[in-house]
Amino acid sequence: MCHKCKKKQKSTKKFWIQKLPKVLCLHLKRFHWTAYLRNKVDTYVEFPLRGLDMKCYLLEPENSGPESCLYDLAAVVVHHGSGVGSGHYTAYATHEGRWFHFNDSTVTVTDEETVGKAKAYILFYVERQARAGSDKL
């Protein structure tokens, strides 16, 4: 519904970001809810490990200031299982240039290729400048 002419018409809903955060958390909607069912959406979603450019999502990209609009992946949360009420969560995280897989009390070294193939549930990105200048995020 158009708020000016009060008529129904096709529209596009857009959200803009006024100021980018140091840490960007993207929560992928992995569950589909209907009146009677809750189903897991198991579709693979491609995501960049480096160089996620958020400039096009800014309200005023030309006034974005000196802070970086580029983000690098810092961690990924993965849900294993078929349902909303069951399953298991694991995570991948990077530290000092190496990737690690966290599964309960077990931590193993892994590689970028494995991380990139994960069926992500939550993605944590760190602003490129912030990451280069500080380990305390």
N, CA, C and O atoms as CSV, one atom per row, in Angstrom:
chain,resi,resn,atom,element,x,y,z
A,1,MET,N,N,0.849,-1.171,0.000
A,1,MET,CA,C,0.000,0.000,0.000
A,1,MET,C,C,0.898,1.238,0.000
A,1,MET,O,O,1.783,1.380,0.843
A,2,CYS,N,N,0.659,2.107,-0.936
A,2,CYS,CA,C,1.422,3.348,-1.009
A,2,CYS,C,C,0.950,4.293,0.089
A,2,CYS,O,O,-0.244,4.565,0.215
A,3,HIS,N,N,1.898,4.791,0.885
A,3,HIS,CA,C,1.517,5.687,1.980
A,3,HIS,C,C,1.116,7.079,1.483
A,3,HIS,O,O,0.518,7.855,2.228
A,4,LYS,N,N,1.446,7.395,0.227
A,4,LYS,CA,C,1.077,8.710,-0.315
A,4,LYS,C,C,-0.304,8.692,-0.967
A,4,LYS,O,O,-1.171,9.498,-0.631
A,5,CYS,N,N,-0.500,7.745,-1.921
A,5,CYS,CA,C,-1.768,7.716,-2.656
A,5,CYS,C,C,-2.774,6.731,-2.072
A,5,CYS,O,O,-3.928,6.703,-2.498
A,6,LYS,N,N,-2.354,5.930,-1.111
A,6,LYS,CA,C,-3.222,4.954,-0.420
A,6,LYS,C,C,-3.778,3.885,-1.349
A,6,LYS,O,O,-4.858,3.351,-1.095
A,7,LYS,N,N,-3.057,3.563,-2.426
A,7,LYS,CA,C,-3.476,2.518,-3.360
A,7,LYS,C,C,-2.519,1.340,-3.273
A,7,LYS,O,O,-1.335,1.497,-2.971
A,8,LYS,N,N,-3.063,0.151,-3.545
A,8,LYS,CA,C,-2.223,-1.044,-3.593
A,8,LYS,C,C,-1.427,-1.040,-4.887
A,8,LYS,O,O,-1.966,-0.778,-5.962
A,9,GLN,N,N,-0.135,-1.335,-4.769
A,9,GLN,CA,C,0.729,-1.425,-5.934
A,9,GLN,C,C,1.967,-2.232,-5.580
A,9,GLN,O,O,2.272,-2.444,-4.406
A,10,LYS,N,N,2.674,-2.678,-6.604
A,10,LYS,CA,C,3.895,-3.436,-6.362
A,10,LYS,C,C,4.914,-2.530,-5.694
A,10,LYS,O,O,5.017,-1.341,-5.995
A,11,SER,N,N,5.660,-3.127,-4.780
A,11,SER,CA,C,6.662,-2.334,-4.078
A,11,SER,C,C,7.851,-3.207,-3.703
A,11,SER,O,O,7.793,-4.435,-3.759
A,12,THR,N,N,8.903,-2.551,-3.329
A,12,THR,CA,C,10.103,-3.225,-2.850
A,12,THR,C,C,10.440,-2.650,-1.492
A,12,THR,O,O,10.465,-1.433,-1.308
A,13,LYS,N,N,10.697,-3.528,-0.548
A,13,LYS,CA,C,11.060,-3.087,0.792
A,13,LYS,C,C,12.578,-3.102,0.900
A,13,LYS,O,O,13.223,-4.098,0.572
A,14,LYS,N,N,13.140,-1.996,1.360
A,14,LYS,CA,C,14.586,-1.887,1.497
A,14,LYS,C,C,14.937,-1.420,2.893
A,14,LYS,O,O,14.220,-0.631,3.507
A,15,PHE,N,N,16.048,-1.923,3.376
A,15,PHE,CA,C,16.599,-1.474,4.641
A,15,PHE,C,C,17.980,-0.898,4.370
A,15,PHE,O,O,18.749,-1.445,3.579
A,16,TRP,N,N,18.284,0.197,5.025
A,16,TRP,CA,C,19.585,0.828,4.885
A,16,TRP,C,C,20.270,0.848,6.234
A,16,TRP,O,O,19.618,0.893,7.277
A,17,ILE,N,N,21.576,0.815,6.204
A,17,ILE,CA,C,22.370,0.881,7.430
A,17,ILE,C,C,22.955,2.284,7.522
A,17,ILE,O,O,23.565,2.779,6.575
A,18,GLN,N,N,22.760,2.917,8.673
A,18,GLN,CA,C,23.276,4.271,8.843
A,18,GLN,C,C,24.766,4.261,9.178
A,18,GLN,O,O,25.534,5.056,8.637
A,19,LYS,N,N,25.168,3.359,10.072
A,19,LYS,CA,C,26.579,3.267,10.469
A,19,LYS,C,C,26.933,1.795,10.631
A,19,LYS,O,O,26.226,1.049,11.308
A,20,LEU,N,N,28.013,1.391,10.017
A,20,LEU,CA,C,28.430,-0.007,10.087
A,20,LEU,C,C,29.100,-0.309,11.425
A,20,LEU,O,O,29.825,0.530,11.959
A,21,PRO,N,N,28.861,-1.506,11.968
A,21,PRO,CA,C,29.489,-1.891,13.232
A,21,PRO,C,C,30.896,-2.446,13.014
A,21,PRO,O,O,31.284,-2.738,11.883
A,22,LYS,N,N,31.643,-2.586,14.082
A,22,LYS,CA,C,32.974,-3.213,14.016
A,22,LYS,C,C,32.832,-4.712,13.746
A,22,LYS,O,O,33.615,-5.296,12.996
A,23,VAL,N,N,31.819,-5.326,14.369
A,23,VAL,CA,C,31.536,-6.748,14.180
A,23,VAL,C,C,30.129,-6.866,13.609
A,23,VAL,O,O,29.172,-6.340,14.179
A,24,LEU,N,N,30.009,-7.556,12.483
A,24,LEU,CA,C,28.741,-7.722,11.789
A,24,LEU,C,C,28.278,-9.162,11.955
A,24,LEU,O,O,28.990,-10.092,11.576
A,25,CYS,N,N,27.107,-9.347,12.511
A,25,CYS,CA,C,26.547,-10.680,12.742
A,25,CYS,C,C,25.388,-10.886,11.775
A,25,CYS,O,O,24.394,-10.162,11.832
A,26,LEU,N,N,25.512,-11.869,10.888
A,26,LEU,CA,C,24.459,-12.178,9.922
A,26,LEU,C,C,23.820,-13.508,10.301
A,26,LEU,O,O,24.467,-14.555,10.270
A,27,HIS,N,N,22.551,-13.452,10.654
A,27,HIS,CA,C,21.808,-14.642,11.071
A,27,HIS,C,C,20.960,-15.098,9.894
A,27,HIS,O,O,20.026,-14.404,9.495
A,28,LEU,N,N,21.275,-16.246,9.344
A,28,LEU,CA,C,20.532,-16.773,8.207
A,28,LEU,C,C,19.300,-17.507,8.715
A,28,LEU,O,O,19.383,-18.314,9.641
A,29,LYS,N,N,18.180,-17.226,8.115
A,29,LYS,CA,C,16.926,-17.858,8.533
A,29,LYS,C,C,16.909,-19.300,8.018
A,29,LYS,O,O,16.550,-19.554,6.868
A,30,ARG,N,N,17.294,-20.223,8.869
A,30,ARG,CA,C,17.424,-21.625,8.495
A,30,ARG,C,C,16.184,-22.453,8.805
A,30,ARG,O,O,16.160,-23.656,8.545
A,31,PHE,N,N,15.156,-21.821,9.358
A,31,PHE,CA,C,13.948,-22.563,9.703
A,31,PHE,C,C,12.737,-21.887,9.090
A,31,PHE,O,O,12.611,-20.663,9.122
A,32,HIS,N,N,11.846,-22.697,8.532
A,32,HIS,CA,C,10.631,-22.213,7.885
A,32,HIS,C,C,9.447,-22.600,8.764
A,32,HIS,O,O,9.278,-23.765,9.121
A,33,TRP,N,N,8.644,-21.622,9.101
A,33,TRP,CA,C,7.507,-21.853,9.992
A,33,TRP,C,C,6.200,-21.729,9.217
A,33,TRP,O,O,5.999,-20.771,8.471
A,34,THR,N,N,5.319,-22.702,9.399
A,34,THR,CA,C,3.958,-22.613,8.873
A,34,THR,C,C,3.025,-22.760,10.070
A,34,THR,O,O,3.480,-22.849,11.210
A,35,ALA,N,N,1.742,-22.786,9.814
A,35,ALA,CA,C,0.777,-22.887,10.911
A,35,ALA,C,C,0.974,-24.163,11.728
A,35,ALA,O,O,0.747,-24.167,12.938
A,36,TYR,N,N,1.395,-25.241,11.071
A,36,TYR,CA,C,1.488,-26.526,11.762
A,36,TYR,C,C,2.882,-27.144,11.770
A,36,TYR,O,O,3.145,-28.059,12.551
A,37,LEU,N,N,3.759,-26.667,10.931
A,37,LEU,CA,C,5.069,-27.307,10.785
A,37,LEU,C,C,6.220,-26.323,10.983
A,37,LEU,O,O,6.104,-25.126,10.719
A,38,ARG,N,N,7.330,-26.877,11.455
A,38,ARG,CA,C,8.594,-26.137,11.530
A,38,ARG,C,C,9.624,-26.983,10.793
A,38,ARG,O,O,9.954,-28.086,11.229
A,39,ASN,N,N,10.117,-26.479,9.704
A,39,ASN,CA,C,11.064,-27.232,8.883
A,39,ASN,C,C,12.403,-26.510,8.799
A,39,ASN,O,O,12.467,-25.281,8.790
A,40,LYS,N,N,13.460,-27.296,8.739
A,40,LYS,CA,C,14.790,-26.726,8.558
A,40,LYS,C,C,15.030,-26.479,7.073
A,40,LYS,O,O,14.718,-27.326,6.236
A,41,VAL,N,N,15.580,-25.325,6.756
A,41,VAL,CA,C,15.976,-24.988,5.392
A,41,VAL,C,C,17.444,-25.371,5.272
A,41,VAL,O,O,18.303,-24.762,5.911
A,42,ASP,N,N,17.731,-26.374,4.461
A,42,ASP,CA,C,19.076,-26.944,4.396
A,42,ASP,C,C,19.852,-26.496,3.153
A,42,ASP,O,O,20.881,-27.084,2.820
A,43,THR,N,N,19.371,-25.475,2.480
A,43,THR,CA,C,20.006,-24.978,1.265
A,43,THR,C,C,21.359,-24.337,1.578
A,43,THR,O,O,21.487,-23.583,2.542
A,44,TYR,N,N,22.356,-24.640,0.763
A,44,TYR,CA,C,23.671,-24.021,0.928
A,44,TYR,C,C,23.588,-22.551,0.517
A,44,TYR,O,O,23.009,-22.224,-0.518
A,45,VAL,N,N,24.162,-21.680,1.321
A,45,VAL,CA,C,24.239,-20.250,1.021
A,45,VAL,C,C,25.714,-19.892,0.883
A,45,VAL,O,O,26.496,-20.069,1.817
A,46,GLU,N,N,26.081,-19.389,-0.286
A,46,GLU,CA,C,27.474,-19.003,-0.521
A,46,GLU,C,C,27.783,-17.717,0.240
A,46,GLU,O,O,26.967,-16.796,0.269
A,47,PHE,N,N,28.955,-17.658,0.851
A,47,PHE,CA,C,29.357,-16.471,1.606
A,47,PHE,C,C,30.856,-16.252,1.427
A,47,PHE,O,O,31.615,-17.217,1.337
A,48,PRO,N,N,31.289,-14.987,1.374
A,48,PRO,CA,C,32.718,-14.711,1.195
A,48,PRO,C,C,33.494,-14.864,2.495
A,48,PRO,O,O,32.988,-14.532,3.567
A,49,LEU,N,N,34.706,-15.361,2.402
A,49,LEU,CA,C,35.582,-15.438,3.566
A,49,LEU,C,C,36.309,-14.113,3.785
A,49,LEU,O,O,36.657,-13.766,4.914
A,50,ARG,N,N,36.532,-13.385,2.709
A,50,ARG,CA,C,37.207,-12.091,2.795
A,50,ARG,C,C,36.531,-11.101,1.853
A,50,ARG,O,O,35.997,-11.467,0.806
A,51,GLY,N,N,36.573,-9.839,2.262
A,51,GLY,CA,C,36.152,-8.767,1.366
A,51,GLY,C,C,34.657,-8.587,1.186
A,51,GLY,O,O,34.225,-8.159,0.115
A,52,LEU,N,N,33.850,-8.896,2.194
A,52,LEU,CA,C,32.416,-8.612,2.118
A,52,LEU,C,C,32.257,-7.091,2.117
A,52,LEU,O,O,32.570,-6.430,3.107
A,53,ASP,N,N,31.774,-6.547,1.014
A,53,ASP,CA,C,31.653,-5.093,0.867
A,53,ASP,C,C,30.236,-4.663,1.227
A,53,ASP,O,O,29.279,-5.024,0.542
A,54,MET,N,N,30.108,-3.902,2.290
A,54,MET,CA,C,28.805,-3.463,2.789
A,54,MET,C,C,28.451,-2.042,2.357
A,54,MET,O,O,27.425,-1.509,2.778
A,55,LYS,N,N,29.277,-1.429,1.531
A,55,LYS,CA,C,29.057,-0.032,1.141
A,55,LYS,C,C,27.703,0.176,0.468
A,55,LYS,O,O,27.057,1.199,0.694
A,56,CYS,N,N,27.267,-0.767,-0.347
A,56,CYS,CA,C,26.002,-0.603,-1.076
A,56,CYS,C,C,24.777,-0.689,-0.158
A,56,CYS,O,O,23.663,-0.409,-0.600
A,57,TYR,N,N,24.961,-1.065,1.094
A,57,TYR,CA,C,23.852,-1.144,2.047
A,57,TYR,C,C,23.780,0.077,2.961
A,57,TYR,O,O,22.898,0.170,3.814
A,58,LEU,N,N,24.706,1.004,2.779
A,58,LEU,CA,C,24.724,2.210,3.605
A,58,LEU,C,C,23.715,3.234,3.108
A,58,LEU,O,O,23.504,3.383,1.904
A,59,LEU,N,N,23.097,3.936,4.045
A,59,LEU,CA,C,22.138,4.986,3.713
A,59,LEU,C,C,22.808,6.083,2.896
A,59,LEU,O,O,22.246,6.556,1.907
A,60,GLU,N,N,24.005,6.487,3.306
A,60,GLU,CA,C,24.761,7.521,2.599
A,60,GLU,C,C,26.191,7.028,2.363
A,60,GLU,O,O,27.103,7.412,3.095
A,61,PRO,N,N,26.394,6.183,1.351
A,61,PRO,CA,C,27.727,5.600,1.139
A,61,PRO,C,C,28.810,6.641,0.853
A,61,PRO,O,O,29.977,6.435,1.183
A,62,GLU,N,N,28.419,7.753,0.242
A,62,GLU,CA,C,29.415,8.790,-0.064
A,62,GLU,C,C,29.899,9.501,1.195
A,62,GLU,O,O,30.953,10.138,1.179
A,63,ASN,N,N,29.141,9.397,2.285
A,63,ASN,CA,C,29.519,10.018,3.555
A,63,ASN,C,C,29.939,8.977,4.588
A,63,ASN,O,O,29.818,9.205,5.792
A,64,SER,N,N,30.424,7.851,4.122
A,64,SER,CA,C,30.723,6.757,5.050
A,64,SER,C,C,31.942,7.020,5.917
A,64,SER,O,O,32.177,6.293,6.882
A,65,GLY,N,N,32.714,8.033,5.600
A,65,GLY,CA,C,33.848,8.383,6.439
A,65,GLY,C,C,35.032,7.468,6.215
A,65,GLY,O,O,35.047,6.666,5.281
A,66,PRO,N,N,36.032,7.596,7.087
A,66,PRO,CA,C,37.272,6.841,6.893
A,66,PRO,C,C,37.161,5.363,7.257
A,66,PRO,O,O,38.023,4.574,6.870
A,67,GLU,N,N,36.118,4.968,7.995
A,67,GLU,CA,C,36.036,3.562,8.398
A,67,GLU,C,C,35.805,2.667,7.185
A,67,GLU,O,O,35.236,3.091,6.179
A,68,SER,N,N,36.239,1.475,7.299
A,68,SER,CA,C,36.181,0.517,6.203
A,68,SER,C,C,34.779,-0.045,6.034
A,68,SER,O,O,34.044,-0.216,7.006
A,69,CYS,N,N,34.421,-0.326,4.800
A,69,CYS,CA,C,33.161,-1.004,4.502
A,69,CYS,C,C,33.420,-2.467,4.167
A,69,CYS,O,O,32.494,-3.206,3.833
A,70,LEU,N,N,34.670,-2.878,4.257
A,70,LEU,CA,C,35.042,-4.258,3.952
A,70,LEU,C,C,35.135,-5.077,5.228
A,70,LEU,O,O,35.659,-4.622,6.245
A,71,TYR,N,N,34.612,-6.301,5.149
A,71,TYR,CA,C,34.589,-7.199,6.300
A,71,TYR,C,C,35.208,-8.538,5.920
A,71,TYR,O,O,35.079,-9.006,4.789
A,72,ASP,N,N,35.877,-9.137,6.886
A,72,ASP,CA,C,36.443,-10.475,6.717
A,72,ASP,C,C,35.776,-11.409,7.714
A,72,ASP,O,O,35.483,-11.028,8.847
A,73,LEU,N,N,35.544,-12.631,7.273
A,73,LEU,CA,C,34.871,-13.610,8.116
A,73,LEU,C,C,35.740,-13.975,9.312
A,73,LEU,O,O,36.935,-14.232,9.164
A,74,ALA,N,N,35.137,-13.995,10.493
A,74,ALA,CA,C,35.855,-14.350,11.716
A,74,ALA,C,C,35.344,-15.654,12.306
A,74,ALA,O,O,36.110,-16.397,12.920
A,75,ALA,N,N,34.042,-15.946,12.127
A,75,ALA,CA,C,33.482,-17.170,12.710
A,75,ALA,C,C,32.186,-17.548,12.003
A,75,ALA,O,O,31.503,-16.703,11.423
A,76,VAL,N,N,31.866,-18.839,12.064
A,76,VAL,CA,C,30.646,-19.386,11.474
A,76,VAL,C,C,30.041,-20.369,12.465
A,76,VAL,O,O,30.742,-21.225,13.006
A,77,VAL,N,N,28.743,-20.247,12.703
A,77,VAL,CA,C,28.020,-21.224,13.515
A,77,VAL,C,C,27.215,-22.094,12.558
A,77,VAL,O,O,26.574,-21.586,11.638
A,78,VAL,N,N,27.249,-23.407,12.776
A,78,VAL,CA,C,26.553,-24.371,11.916
A,78,VAL,C,C,25.610,-25.204,12.774
A,78,VAL,O,O,25.983,-25.666,13.852
A,79,HIS,N,N,24.374,-25.393,12.285
A,79,HIS,CA,C,23.423,-26.279,12.959
A,79,HIS,C,C,23.401,-27.605,12.212
A,79,HIS,O,O,23.168,-27.639,11.004
A,80,HIS,N,N,23.644,-28.691,12.929
A,80,HIS,CA,C,23.592,-30.039,12.357
A,80,HIS,C,C,22.325,-30.700,12.878
A,80,HIS,O,O,22.056,-30.679,14.079
A,81,GLY,N,N,21.560,-31.278,11.988
A,81,GLY,CA,C,20.327,-31.931,12.401
A,81,GLY,C,C,19.200,-31.535,11.473
A,81,GLY,O,O,19.360,-30.665,10.617
A,82,SER,N,N,18.057,-32.179,11.650
A,82,SER,CA,C,16.965,-31.976,10.704
A,82,SER,C,C,15.837,-31.109,11.229
A,82,SER,O,O,14.961,-30.716,10.459
A,83,GLY,N,N,15.833,-30.803,12.504
A,83,GLY,CA,C,14.683,-30.086,13.024
A,83,GLY,C,C,15.016,-28.894,13.881
A,83,GLY,O,O,16.170,-28.662,14.240
A,84,VAL,N,N,13.975,-28.138,14.206
A,84,VAL,CA,C,14.115,-26.951,15.031
A,84,VAL,C,C,14.427,-27.323,16.470
A,84,VAL,O,O,15.262,-26.689,17.114
A,85,GLY,N,N,13.763,-28.340,16.971
A,85,GLY,CA,C,13.899,-28.712,18.373
A,85,GLY,C,C,14.996,-29.712,18.660
A,85,GLY,O,O,15.132,-30.178,19.791
A,86,SER,N,N,15.773,-30.046,17.658
A,86,SER,CA,C,16.834,-31.031,17.876
A,86,SER,C,C,18.047,-30.649,17.040
A,86,SER,O,O,17.994,-29.730,16.223
A,87,GLY,N,N,19.123,-31.361,17.259
A,87,GLY,CA,C,20.332,-31.116,16.483
A,87,GLY,C,C,21.491,-30.723,17.367
A,87,GLY,O,O,21.442,-30.852,18.590
A,88,HIS,N,N,22.528,-30.245,16.723
A,88,HIS,CA,C,23.782,-29.952,17.406
A,88,HIS,C,C,24.435,-28.763,16.710
A,88,HIS,O,O,24.369,-28.646,15.486
A,89,TYR,N,N,25.058,-27.891,17.476
A,89,TYR,CA,C,25.751,-26.734,16.918
A,89,TYR,C,C,27.259,-26.921,17.013
A,89,TYR,O,O,27.777,-27.385,18.028
A,90,THR,N,N,27.957,-26.551,15.937
A,90,THR,CA,C,29.414,-26.483,15.951
A,90,THR,C,C,29.799,-25.112,15.403
A,90,THR,O,O,28.948,-24.370,14.913
A,91,ALA,N,N,31.071,-24.786,15.488
A,91,ALA,CA,C,31.511,-23.477,15.000
A,91,ALA,C,C,32.894,-23.566,14.382
A,91,ALA,O,O,33.709,-24.417,14.739
A,92,TYR,N,N,33.129,-22.668,13.451
A,92,TYR,CA,C,34.450,-22.451,12.873
A,92,TYR,C,C,34.866,-21.042,13.270
A,92,TYR,O,O,34.040,-20.130,13.279
A,93,ALA,N,N,36.133,-20.859,13.596
A,93,ALA,CA,C,36.640,-19.521,13.922
A,93,ALA,C,C,38.096,-19.427,13.503
A,93,ALA,O,O,38.820,-20.422,13.466
A,94,THR,N,N,38.500,-18.220,13.191
A,94,THR,CA,C,39.876,-17.991,12.777
A,94,THR,C,C,40.638,-17.269,13.884
A,94,THR,O,O,40.100,-16.417,14.591
A,95,HIS,N,N,41.901,-17.640,14.005
A,95,HIS,CA,C,42.784,-17.010,14.988
A,95,HIS,C,C,44.196,-17.033,14.426
A,95,HIS,O,O,44.726,-18.088,14.077
A,96,GLU,N,N,44.797,-15.847,14.346
A,96,GLU,CA,C,46.163,-15.708,13.840
A,96,GLU,C,C,46.358,-16.404,12.490
A,96,GLU,O,O,47.361,-17.081,12.266
A,97,GLY,N,N,45.382,-16.224,11.599
A,97,GLY,CA,C,45.496,-16.737,10.239
A,97,GLY,C,C,45.157,-18.201,10.047
A,97,GLY,O,O,45.248,-18.706,8.928
A,98,ARG,N,N,44.770,-18.894,11.100
A,98,ARG,CA,C,44.410,-20.320,10.992
A,98,ARG,C,C,42.939,-20.500,11.353
A,98,ARG,O,O,42.398,-19.773,12.187
A,99,TRP,N,N,42.302,-21.474,10.716
A,99,TRP,CA,C,40.900,-21.787,11.000
A,99,TRP,C,C,40.815,-22.992,11.927
A,99,TRP,O,O,41.589,-23.943,11.810
A,100,PHE,N,N,39.861,-22.934,12.848
A,100,PHE,CA,C,39.636,-24.010,13.813
A,100,PHE,C,C,38.169,-24.416,13.786
A,100,PHE,O,O,37.287,-23.594,13.538
A,101,HIS,N,N,37.922,-25.693,14.045
A,101,HIS,CA,C,36.559,-26.215,14.159
A,101,HIS,C,C,36.318,-26.579,15.619
A,101,HIS,O,O,37.084,-27.336,16.216
A,102,PHE,N,N,35.242,-26.030,16.189
A,102,PHE,CA,C,34.882,-26.266,17.586
A,102,PHE,C,C,33.650,-27.157,17.632
A,102,PHE,O,O,32.592,-26.800,17.113
A,103,ASN,N,N,33.798,-28.325,18.261
A,103,ASN,CA,C,32.707,-29.281,18.398
A,103,ASN,C,C,32.714,-29.765,19.844
A,103,ASN,O,O,33.462,-30.675,20.202
A,104,ASP,N,N,31.879,-29.151,20.661
A,104,ASP,CA,C,31.870,-29.409,22.105
A,104,ASP,C,C,33.274,-29.181,22.665
A,104,ASP,O,O,33.807,-28.077,22.546
A,105,SER,N,N,33.872,-30.187,23.262
A,105,SER,CA,C,35.189,-30.001,23.881
A,105,SER,C,C,36.343,-30.294,22.919
A,105,SER,O,O,37.507,-30.231,23.316
A,106,THR,N,N,36.033,-30.610,21.671
A,106,THR,CA,C,37.064,-30.928,20.685
A,106,THR,C,C,37.323,-29.731,19.774
A,106,THR,O,O,36.392,-29.151,19.214
A,107,VAL,N,N,38.586,-29.371,19.635
A,107,VAL,CA,C,38.994,-28.295,18.732
A,107,VAL,C,C,40.017,-28.872,17.767
A,107,VAL,O,O,41.021,-29.450,18.183
A,108,THR,N,N,39.754,-28.712,16.472
A,108,THR,CA,C,40.674,-29.220,15.459
A,108,THR,C,C,41.005,-28.108,14.464
A,108,THR,O,O,40.200,-27.205,14.234
A,109,VAL,N,N,42.187,-28.188,13.885
A,109,VAL,CA,C,42.586,-27.251,12.834
A,109,VAL,C,C,41.884,-27.670,11.552
A,109,VAL,O,O,41.785,-28.860,11.253
A,110,THR,N,N,41.399,-26.698,10.797
A,110,THR,CA,C,40.745,-26.983,9.524
A,110,THR,C,C,41.248,-25.983,8.484
A,110,THR,O,O,42.175,-25.221,8.756
A,111,ASP,N,N,40.645,-25.980,7.302
A,111,ASP,CA,C,41.112,-25.084,6.245
A,111,ASP,C,C,39.967,-24.224,5.711
A,111,ASP,O,O,38.796,-24.473,5.997
A,112,GLU,N,N,40.331,-23.212,4.932
A,112,GLU,CA,C,39.350,-22.282,4.373
A,112,GLU,C,C,38.325,-22.977,3.490
A,112,GLU,O,O,37.148,-22.617,3.504
A,113,GLU,N,N,38.757,-23.959,2.731
A,113,GLU,CA,C,37.839,-24.664,1.832
A,113,GLU,C,C,36.710,-25.327,2.619
A,113,GLU,O,O,35.550,-25.263,2.213
A,114,THR,N,N,37.041,-25.956,3.730
A,114,THR,CA,C,36.034,-26.600,4.570
A,114,THR,C,C,35.080,-25.562,5.151
A,114,THR,O,O,33.867,-25.773,5.173
A,115,VAL,N,N,35.620,-24.452,5.616
A,115,VAL,CA,C,34.789,-23.378,6.175
A,115,VAL,C,C,33.840,-22.844,5.109
A,115,VAL,O,O,32.656,-22.641,5.377
A,116,GLY,N,N,34.347,-22.619,3.911
A,116,GLY,CA,C,33.538,-22.084,2.821
A,116,GLY,C,C,32.415,-22.992,2.374
A,116,GLY,O,O,31.448,-22.525,1.774
A,117,LYS,N,N,32.520,-24.282,2.653
A,117,LYS,CA,C,31.477,-25.245,2.282
A,117,LYS,C,C,30.446,-25.465,3.389
A,117,LYS,O,O,29.480,-26.204,3.201
A,118,ALA,N,N,30.649,-24.827,4.535
A,118,ALA,CA,C,29.749,-25.029,5.674
A,118,ALA,C,C,28.359,-24.472,5.370
A,118,ALA,O,O,28.220,-23.456,4.689
A,119,LYS,N,N,27.341,-25.144,5.881
A,119,LYS,CA,C,25.965,-24.645,5.767
A,119,LYS,C,C,25.722,-23.720,6.956
A,119,LYS,O,O,25.193,-24.119,7.993
A,120,ALA,N,N,26.128,-22.481,6.762
A,120,ALA,CA,C,26.156,-21.493,7.842
A,120,ALA,C,C,24.769,-21.201,8.398
A,120,ALA,O,O,23.773,-21.184,7.674
A,121,TYR,N,N,24.736,-20.971,9.706
A,121,TYR,CA,C,23.533,-20.544,10.420
A,121,TYR,C,C,23.720,-19.102,10.888
A,121,TYR,O,O,22.811,-18.280,10.770
A,122,ILE,N,N,24.903,-18.803,11.417
A,122,ILE,CA,C,25.254,-17.443,11.812
A,122,ILE,C,C,26.677,-17.164,11.320
A,122,ILE,O,O,27.574,-17.991,11.483
A,123,LEU,N,N,26.866,-15.998,10.724
A,123,LEU,CA,C,28.176,-15.571,10.224
A,123,LEU,C,C,28.620,-14.335,11.001
A,123,LEU,O,O,27.850,-13.389,11.166
A,124,PHE,N,N,29.852,-14.347,11.472
A,124,PHE,CA,C,30.417,-13.197,12.172
A,124,PHE,C,C,31.544,-12.620,11.323
A,124,PHE,O,O,32.539,-13.289,11.046
A,125,TYR,N,N,31.370,-11.374,10.918
A,125,TYR,CA,C,32.377,-10.673,10.130
A,125,TYR,C,C,32.972,-9.544,10.969
A,125,TYR,O,O,32.275,-8.924,11.771
A,126,VAL,N,N,34.263,-9.283,10.779
A,126,VAL,CA,C,34.957,-8.213,11.486
A,126,VAL,C,C,35.403,-7.177,10.463
A,126,VAL,O,O,35.939,-7.510,9.406
A,127,GLU,N,N,35.166,-5.908,10.803
A,127,GLU,CA,C,35.599,-4.820,9.941
A,127,GLU,C,C,37.102,-4.942,9.693
A,127,GLU,O,O,37.870,-5.163,10.629
A,128,ARG,N,N,37.512,-4.802,8.470
A,128,ARG,CA,C,38.912,-5.028,8.098
A,128,ARG,C,C,39.865,-4.122,8.869
A,128,ARG,O,O,40.885,-4.607,9.358
A,129,GLN,N,N,39.583,-2.845,8.996
A,129,GLN,CA,C,40.449,-1.932,9.754
A,129,GLN,C,C,40.503,-2.321,11.223
A,129,GLN,O,O,41.572,-2.316,11.834
A,130,ALA,N,N,39.348,-2.657,11.788
A,130,ALA,CA,C,39.295,-3.009,13.210
A,130,ALA,C,C,40.130,-4.246,13.488
A,130,ALA,O,O,40.839,-4.314,14.492
A,131,ARG,N,N,40.044,-5.213,12.601
A,131,ARG,CA,C,40.792,-6.456,12.794
A,131,ARG,C,C,42.294,-6.194,12.716
A,131,ARG,O,O,43.066,-6.744,13.500
A,132,ALA,N,N,42.700,-5.358,11.776
A,132,ALA,CA,C,44.125,-5.070,11.615
A,132,ALA,C,C,44.673,-4.288,12.808
A,132,ALA,O,O,45.850,-4.415,13.146
A,133,GLY,N,N,43.821,-3.476,13.448
A,133,GLY,CA,C,44.297,-2.622,14.514
A,133,GLY,C,C,44.092,-3.143,15.916
A,133,GLY,O,O,44.658,-2.592,16.861
A,134,SER,N,N,43.290,-4.202,16.085
A,134,SER,CA,C,42.988,-4.632,17.447
A,134,SER,C,C,42.579,-6.092,17.490
A,134,SER,O,O,41.834,-6.565,16.631
A,135,ASP,N,N,43.068,-6.800,18.489
A,135,ASP,CA,C,42.635,-8.176,18.720
A,135,ASP,C,C,41.529,-8.228,19.761
A,135,ASP,O,O,41.017,-9.305,20.064
A,136,LYS,N,N,41.156,-7.081,20.313
A,136,LYS,CA,C,40.171,-7.034,21.394
A,136,LYS,C,C,38.817,-6.611,20.854
A,136,LYS,O,O,38.416,-5.458,21.014
A,137,LEU,N,N,38.106,-7.541,20.213
A,137,LEU,CA,C,36.783,-7.236,19.677
A,137,LEU,C,C,35.716,-7.949,20.417
A,137,LEU,O,O,34.537,-7.803,20.093
